[in-house]
Amino acid sequence: MADRILRLPEVKSTTGLPRSTIYARIHEGSFPKPICLGCRSVGWLESEIQDWVRRKVELARSSQ
């Protein structure tokens, strides 16, 4: 099955993070890096975003 490419609005909706936090975490290395789609266009692989969310949920539940 082909992986979908998510644009920023969908990544924000999926993660619940604002744009500035997403880019700050990319800079820190704690969020998946986007892929270049064109001169001024980027997207994220849906599977990488889902994996990131899954890890966050697991981490939150294991610390309770």
CYANA upper distance limits for C-alpha pairs under 8 A (distance plus 0.5 A):
  3 ASP  CA     45 LEU  CA      6.86
  3 ASP  CA     46 GLU  CA      6.80
  3 ASP  CA     47 SER  CA      7.16
  4 ARG  CA     45 LEU  CA      6.48
  4 ARG  CA     46 GLU  CA      5.92
  4 ARG  CA     47 SER  CA      8.32
  5 ILE  CA     43 GLY  CA      6.19
  5 ILE  CA     44 TRP  CA      5.91
  5 ILE  CA     45 LEU  CA      5.31
  5 ILE  CA     46 GLU  CA      6.35
  6 LEU  CA     10 GLU  CA      6.49
  6 LEU  CA     11 VAL  CA      6.79
  6 LEU  CA     43 GLY  CA      5.78
  6 LEU  CA     44 TRP  CA      5.61
  6 LEU  CA     45 LEU  CA      6.69
  6 LEU  CA     46 GLU  CA      6.45
  7 ARG  CA     11 VAL  CA      6.83
  7 ARG  CA     42 VAL  CA      7.36
  7 ARG  CA     43 GLY  CA      5.20
  7 ARG  CA     44 TRP  CA      7.05
  8 LEU  CA     12 LYS  CA      6.50
  8 LEU  CA     19 ARG  CA      8.11
  8 LEU  CA     42 VAL  CA      8.43
  8 LEU  CA     43 GLY  CA      7.20
  8 LEU  CA     44 TRP  CA      8.43
  9 PRO  CA     13 SER  CA      6.69
 10 GLU  CA     14 THR  CA      6.48
 11 VAL  CA     15 THR  CA      6.52
 11 VAL  CA     44 TRP  CA      8.13
 11 VAL  CA     49 ILE  CA      7.86
 12 LYS  CA     16 GLY  CA      5.92
 12 LYS  CA     17 LEU  CA      5.78
 12 LYS  CA     18 PRO  CA      6.44
 12 LYS  CA     19 ARG  CA      7.29
 12 LYS  CA     22 ILE  CA      8.46
 13 SER  CA     17 LEU  CA      7.92
 15 THR  CA     49 ILE  CA      8.38
 15 THR  CA     53 VAL  CA      7.15
 17 LEU  CA     21 THR  CA      6.70
 17 LEU  CA     22 ILE  CA      6.86
 18 PRO  CA     22 ILE  CA      6.88
 19 ARG  CA     23 TYR  CA      6.84
 20 SER  CA     24 ALA  CA      6.59
 21 THR  CA     25 ARG  CA      6.53
 22 ILE  CA     26 ILE  CA      6.72
 22 ILE  CA     31 PHE  CA      7.53
 23 TYR  CA     27 HIS  CA      6.69
 24 ALA  CA     28 GLU  CA      6.80
 25 ARG  CA     29 GLY  CA      6.54
 25 ARG  CA     30 SER  CA      5.66
 25 ARG  CA     31 PHE  CA      5.76
 26 ILE  CA     30 SER  CA      6.41
 26 ILE  CA     31 PHE  CA      5.27
 26 ILE  CA     32 PRO  CA      6.86
 26 ILE  CA     33 LYS  CA      6.41
 31 PHE  CA     52 TRP  CA      7.68
 32 PRO  CA     44 TRP  CA      7.97
 32 PRO  CA     48 GLU  CA      6.94
 32 PRO  CA     49 ILE  CA      7.40
 32 PRO  CA     52 TRP  CA      8.05
 33 LYS  CA     44 TRP  CA      7.64
 34 PRO  CA     42 VAL  CA      6.44
 34 PRO  CA     43 GLY  CA      5.82
 34 PRO  CA     44 TRP  CA      5.29
 34 PRO  CA     45 LEU  CA      8.20
 35 ILE  CA     42 VAL  CA      5.99
 35 ILE  CA     43 GLY  CA      5.94
 35 ILE  CA     44 TRP  CA      6.52
 35 ILE  CA     45 LEU  CA      8.42
 36 CYS  CA     41 SER  CA      6.71
 36 CYS  CA     42 VAL  CA      5.09
 36 CYS  CA     43 GLY  CA      7.21
 37 LEU  CA     41 SER  CA      5.64
 37 LEU  CA     42 VAL  CA      5.55
 37 LEU  CA     43 GLY  CA      7.24
 38 GLY  CA     42 VAL  CA      7.50
 44 TRP  CA     48 GLU  CA      7.82
 44 TRP  CA     49 ILE  CA      7.62
 45 LEU  CA     49 ILE  CA      7.06
 46 GLU  CA     50 GLN  CA      6.61
 47 SER  CA     51 ASP  CA      6.56
 48 GLU  CA     52 TRP  CA      6.68
 49 ILE  CA     53 VAL  CA      6.75
 50 GLN  CA     54 ARG  CA      6.58
 51 ASP  CA     55 ARG  CA      6.67
 52 TRP  CA     56 LYS  CA      6.81
 53 VAL  CA     57 VAL  CA      6.77
 54 ARG  CA     58 GLU  CA      6.69
 55 ARG  CA     59 LEU  CA      6.52
 56 LYS  CA     60 ALA  CA      6.62
 57 VAL  CA     61 ARG  CA      6.65
 58 GLU  CA     62 SER  CA      6.51
 59 LEU  CA     63 SER  CA      6.83
 60 ALA  CA     64 GLN  CA      7.31
